[in-house]
């Protein structure tokens, strides 16, 4: 994934969309496209999600798929993560 900064980076006339409320805080959503891939990074206080898609994936479709993934993770959370570790 290319670094921060303005507009697109990388090859293929890519574009980056960034949402920022405070210039001193990291980006919440980062979407980058190139001629080889699309990358979505979603940062929240509770989780970080990084996903790659084909170069023709739209931002809306990438977000929809990531939301589906997050719903599935939430529904299977007790099976995927150790939540209560025993104390020895």
Number of C-alpha atoms within 10 A of each C-alpha: 16 10 7 13 9 10 11 18 18 14 11 12 10 18 17 20 16 16 11 13 9 8 7 7 8 15 18 15 18 20 24 23 28 19 13 12 15 23 21 22 18 16 15 11 6 5 7 10 13 14 14 16 16 14 16 12 14 14 18 9 11 19 17 12 13 18 12 12 13 14 12 11 14 12 11 11 13 11 10 10 9 8 9 7 6 5 4 3
